[in-house]
């Protein structure tokens, strides 16, 4: 599963709209839609924001892992 499919599935699992996520990322809804469709590459800082929001690892969002691990928190 590609990251575009993962971010859509995560958004839907959390009952969020594209507009809500776009506002969080400070982008337009159309741009976020293009991320989910795989038409536009999503910037790394946006991926990090989504990983924190959904509490999943970057590996999971990027499709490197199918294990939905929590986003690593700084324990210092």
C-alpha positions, -999 to +999 in steps of 0.1 A: +000+000+000+014+034-010+016+063+014-013+080-006-035+051+003-023+050+039-030+087+046-065+084+032-072+052+052-058+069+084-079+100+078-111+080+073-103+058+103-101+090+124-134+104+109-115+135+096-123+154+064-098+164+038-105+200+047-097+194+084-064+178+076-056+204+049-062+232+075-039+214+100-011+212+073-018+248+062-026+239+027-056+239+005-081+210+004-073+204-033-036+201-025-044+175+002-067+157-022-038+155-047-016+139-019-043+112-014-045+106-051-007+104-054-006+133-079+016+154-057+043+142-034+037+151+002+065+170+020+084+153+048+073+178+074+037+171+065+043+134+068+057+140+103+027+160+113+004+133+101+024+106+119+021+126+151-016+132+146-025+096+139+002+083+164+018+060+138+053+056+126+067+071+095+075+036+083+038+027+085+027+058+066+053+053+039+044+017+035+078+003+046+061-015+074+026-030+078+029-028+116+011+003+129+036+013+156+031+045+177+050+076+166+082+077+187+081+102+215+111+120+230+114+105+265+140+130+277 
